Amino acid sequence: MSVPIKIKIKIVLLMAKFESPVAVRRQLQTEFGTNVSTKTCTTKIFERFCETGTVEDRERFGRPSKITEEKVDEVHDVFLKVNHNQVFELSQWLAPFLEQQLIELCVDIFL
């Protein structure tokens, strides 16, 4: 589960106050509802903060993204020009095909 930055900051502040992941979780549940970080996740967020001084995620390694700002802008412009009902219908039509492609890709990778 990806924890929003606002909750990560709150976790660090509450851990400094309570020093107990269980107490922090209870306080978060009171403020944000039942869908908050687990005890383990709370502890890891606080430990990462103590190690690095930040609640930001660590840098990820691997192949760099092929998505550029220009591509994002291009897709955004096209999206603004297109009839949204057509986009929805197209996505519904493409979903089974894309799902099958994803399954085949996973099979190729993992088997």
Secondary structure as GFF3:
##gff-version 3
##sequence-region A 1 111
A	DSSP	alpha_helix	5	18	.	.	.	ID=ss1
A	DSSP	alpha_helix	21	32	.	.	.	ID=ss2
A	DSSP	alpha_helix	39	52	.	.	.	ID=ss3
A	DSSP	alpha_helix	69	81	.	.	.	ID=ss4
A	DSSP	alpha_helix	84	110	.	.	.	ID=ss5
###
